[in-house]
Amino acid sequence: MMSLRYCLIGCGRVSASHITAARNNNLEVAALCDVDPSAVAENLSGKDVGNIPFFADYQEMLRVIKPQLVAIATPSGMHAQMALDCLQAGAHVIIEKPMAMSVEDAAKIAERAEKTGLVVGVNLQNRFNPAVQELRRAVEAGRFGHIYNASLQLMWHRGDDYYSSAAWRGTIGQDGGAMMNQSIHGIDLLNWMMDSSPEEITAFRSTLVRNIESEDLGMALLRYPGGALASLQCTTLRYPGASEQFLEINGEKGFVRLGGTAAHVVNFWRFDDNLPGEEDDMRERYGKNPKSVYGHGHSLHYADVLQAIAEGRQPLVNATEGRHALGIILAAYQSADEGRPIRFN
């Protein structure tokens, strides 16, 4: 695996997963950046980063370090401009989800990446969950036949302490709500398994309990080409200790349900062409949640981005894929706010 000069912008709660992924992929961690110097001690203790240069200004970091690859893990509303600046400085980019807060900004990132010949990877790392990869292989092999319907349910608990931990959480401009922040991973998986973008979406959202600008509960119905339907239910109001995420695909020749905390676990695996004992084997192989809700996808996503750089190709979760997931959520917001179905162009 190629070794690149790597920097991380944003040392918040997900930063440890990025540093681990970088080191697992033989990257030279050349600098860390955050507006809050205490974030390193708070979130990266035990990661042996004491001798790594620290910057409070990412523009200064780009000038001094001249990184070849930058990961952006700041509040969501900052992602787009930082990504554009990193690309302009000549660095490949890994962006935490969502890649931007508007499809227009997402398009600008894709356009600048194409213009500069640099790679953009969007950190929708759940595509690399082993159980999800197995499901995708079943879709690609045509084991479902015609897919009739699908469902994504994300039911997590995020209490007042979570939202009060940072001023940007739950805000419209910097974060979004349960759909944008928590469910974007599952929405990306749903769209990936359906193998196309939806034609139309009807959605509702509410802010029932949490003192935030965005929703703590959202639901939507998506219509795909050919008439297949998919449902979405997402909330951060699940009773404490009972967080779950389900992804279901139902077709003429098969049905799969992934569950657990973040679609890491096989609950059902049934096809017309199942081999003897196949479902039991899948449940055994993919029957436990990882220790962290983040799973192990960061390292695999980093590996794919690095391989894409080496091979001159697009990574699995590139700017176009990140924009698709973002577009669905923004269309759901528009539908909910305007009280009407939204058609995709």
Sequence and secondary structure as in RCSB ss.txt:
>XXXX:A:sequence
MMSLRYCLIGCGRVSASHITAARNNNLEVAALCDVDPSAVAENLSGKDVGNIPFFADYQEMLRVIKPQLVAIATP
SGMHAQMALDCLQAGAHVIIEKPMAMSVEDAAKIAERAEKTGLVVGVNLQNRFNPAVQELRRAVEAGRFGHIYNA
SLQLMWHRGDDYYSSAAWRGTIGQDGGAMMNQSIHGIDLLNWMMDSSPEEITAFRSTLVRNIESEDLGMALLRYP
GGALASLQCTTLRYPGASEQFLEINGEKGFVRLGGTAAHVVNFWRFDDNLPGEEDDMRERYGKNPKSVYGHGHSL
HYADVLQAIAEGRQPLVNATEGRHALGIILAAYQSADEGRPIRFN
>XXXX:A:secstr
    EEEEE  STTHHHHHHHHHHTT EEEEEE S THHHHHH TTS  TTS EES HHHHHHHH  SEEEE S 
GGGHHHHHHHHHHTT EEEEESSS SSHHHHHHHHHHHHHHT  EEEE GGGG HHHHHHHHHHHTTTT SEEEE
EEEEE B  HHHHHTSTTTT TTTT  IIIIITHHHHHHHHHHHTS  SEEEEEEE  SSSSSS SEEEEEEE G
GG EEEEEEESBS TT  EEEEEEEETTEEEEEETTTT EEEEEEETT  TTHHHHHHHHT S  SSTTTTHHHH
HHHHHHHHHHHTS  SS HHHHHHHHHHHHHHHHHHHHTS EE  
